[in-house]
């Protein structure tokens, strides 16, 4: 709970959703969310650009990590432009203010994460881990990830980590913060709608 706001779900939208074409449908569902939700955007093509630039520009992992956080900012701006209910937010106070006003915060992570020494400053900590870390900071207890690949709903966190569906740091944060978690994959729009309190929404 933050700023007097009740429990909110931290929902990470994988950057690859933009490439698969699913981002529009998922975002349109979130616009109508009936439960408090905070969006954590993946870096998508903007993070891919950082990866591509790392070797030519001889970027350290730490610098590439900071640039990848800014890639998440860019994807966040893309999502925020889709509806007035979406508002970018950098701090916990910002997030609380948007939630109180009935909006959907889109977290811009650089302010909180650039110098967070509880997280590795390299590619092992992707936006998956950032989402879990935000849920830990908020004390909300729940984090969900939406991926573009198929996801077995019965898979354990260890199995999802081993197969590369989630990054290796995500599980560590989930366990230390005792977060409830869920990973949604391709074709799981109905389940996402249910999570958002839209059980009567057709997929």
N, C-alpha and C positions, 0 to 999 in steps of 0.2 A: 504494500500500500504506500502511495506517495502523495504528499500534499493533500491528504484527506480524501483522495480518490480511492475507491474500492479496488479489488483485484482486477488487473487488466492482463490480457493475453499478449505476449510478445510474439509477433508473427513475422518470420523472415521469408521474404520472397526471393527465391534464387534468381541470380542474374541471367541464368540460362533460359528462364521463362520468356524473356524478350526474344531470344533466338527461336524458341519453339512456337511462338505465336500465342502462348497461353496467358501471357501477362495481362492482356486486355480483359479477358473474361474473369480472371481472379480479382483484378483490381475493381471491376464493376461489382462483384459480390461484396467486397469490403466496404464500398461506398454505403451499402445498406445495412452494415453490421449493427446488430441490436445489443451486442455486448462490447465492453470497452476493449479496444485492440490498439496496439502500437506496432507500426510496420517498421521492420528493419530491411532495407533494400540490399540485395547483393550488388556487386560491382559491375557484373555483366560485361559488355564489350569495353567499358571504360577500364575495368580491372585487367582485361585481356591486353589492352594497350600498354599498361604498366608492365605486365609480364614480358611483352615483346620488347619493351625499351630497356629492360634491366641489363641485359648483356651488352648491347651496343654502347650504352651510356655508363656502364660499369657502376651501376647503382648497388649499394649495399642492401642486404635484406631489410635492414631497419628503415632505410629511406624508401625502399619499394613498399614496405608495409604502410608507411605514412601516406604515400601516394595512393595506395589501394583504398585507404580509408576515404580519401577525397573522391575516389571513383564511386564509392557508395553514395557520397553526397550528390554526385552528378545523376546517378540513377534515381535517387530520391527526388530530385527536382523534376525529372521526367514523370514520375508517378504523381507528384503533387500537382502537376499541371492538368491532370485529368479531371479533377473535381474540387469544388470550393471546400468540401468537408475535409480535405487533406491539408494539413499544415506541417511544415517542417519544424523540427524541434531539436535543439542540441543538448540541453541539460535536463536533469530530472524535473526541475521547476518548470521548464518549458513544456515538457511532456504533460505534467499535471495540469497546467493551464489549458492546454488544448483539450484534454479529456474532460475537464470541468465544463468547458464550453460546448461539449457534445461533438467535438471534432475527432478526427483520426490523426494522431501524430505520426509523422514520418521521421524517424530518428536519423540525424546527421551525426555520425560517430566521432568526428575528429577531436572535438573539445574534450570528451571524456576518455577516449581511448588512445590518443597519440602517445601519451606518457604513462600508460597503465602498466606498471611493472608486474602485475599478476598474470599478464598474458604475454606469450612469446611474440616478439616483433619480427615475424617472418611469415612465410606462406603456409605454415602449419595451422595458423589461426585465421580462418576465413570469416566471412560474414555469419556462418553457422555459429562459430564460437562467440562472435560479437553479440549475436542475439541472446545466447545463453548468459553472457556476462551482463547484458542490460537487464535481463530478468532477475539476475542475482542482485544487481544494484537496486532495482525497484522493489525487491522483496515480494514480487507478485506470484512467484511459485510455479509459473507455467510458461513454456516456450514451445512453439511449433514451427516447423520448417516446411515450405512448399517447394518441391523439386520438380524438374522437368522429366526426370527418368522414372520408370516404374519402381514402386516401393512396396515390398512385402509388408503388410500391416502387422504380421506376426513376428517380424525380424527383431532380434534383440539389438540393443545399442552397440554391443560389441561386434555383432555381425555387420551392422550398417557401417561401422567405422572400418572394419577390415575390408569391406568391399568398396570403400571410398565414397559411399553415398553421403556420409557426413565427415567433417574434418576430425582429426584426432584430438583436438583440444575441446571440442564441443562436449564430448562425454565426460571429460575431466571436470569441466565447469558444472555440468548437470549434476554430477555426483557430489561435488563438494557443497553445492548450494541446495541439494535435495529438490531439484526441480522436477515437476512432471513434464513430460515431453511427448511429442508426436511428430512424425515425419510423413507428409503427404506427397504422393507422386502423381504421375500421369493418370488422368481419368478419375481423380479423387475430388472433383469439384463438389459433388453432393456432400461428401464428408466435410469439406471446408465450409460449405454453406451451413451445415448443422452446427459446426463449431462456432460460427458467427451468429447463431441464434436465428438462422433463416431456414428452419426445417421445412417450410412450405415452398422454398425456392426450387424450381426445377433446374436440373443440370443440363 
